[in-house]
């Protein structure tokens, strides 16, 4: 600080693949410009980083990665994805109204799939009467083998917001009724 030498240096550290998440990264200086540091209060930086999602995760049931859709979507928002990511949904009825926002890291090469683990459309039911059970505001999502049931005759089962692209529904049952 206020010295005559450079106050910025680029350091190449190499490659490290973390095996757990989160990971704490801590960097500090010692003997800057080969001189004892007289201002040690500004020589350390710490950052906590989480790995982006990739691979297969489970929703619902005992031992699942996420207890419900909302917690899985929260992880997507906070962590993003670094490759294709699949959520296998265990059999059951999920009484949730979920909003899936745009995930900036999702792309044609980093899709996000929500799929029935039993691979049967009647084994997973996403339902809610107020508001809409499923709102999608992002692209590159696929839904496979899921029933989406709106129990109110005055609302939609699915709401699509914004300029989304590459979202797909395979073997899904979509119901809007007053039952």
Phi, psi and omega in degrees: 000127181061019179271175181269345181272180180292147178247016181218135178216140176264131181238128177262123186257341183101197185246140177218130177252111181292147179256351177225165178217137003283166177233140178259127177251125182231129179230145180209166178251158170212140182050058178298135183054031179062029180232148177300134181283118180268352179235071186289346181291348183239024186253005182232139175229135180233139178219136177256125183237145176248148177285143174290158180284144174199145178097213187242133178230160179247150176237131174084155176080177182290133176074012180289155174293325181225133183289335183205176179300316185301318180291325177294318179293323176300317178297319177301316180296317185280327188251332186072188178231151178241358172194188180304135183229133182236135173251113175273122184261122181287153183304139178153175176254127182249107180272081183220152168247110186249146176239118179259110182279176172294132175253106188303332182275351179287145179201183178298333178261004181218063183280162180235122184241134170249117187224141174299126178296324179282350180060036178224129188301330181271358183276337179235122179236120172260119187219151173191149179263327178212129349279215183291136181299322185225122173240129181243126178234020182221171183251165175074033177253143173232143177236127185227125174065042182235142171262130176245114189240114174265117185272010178243136179283354185256008181220164178278159174279326181227137176239129179247121182249139172084190183264075182273157177213154177063028172268136184225151174236119179244129175050045178253152175247124182243121187235130171233108184212174179260012181278000000 
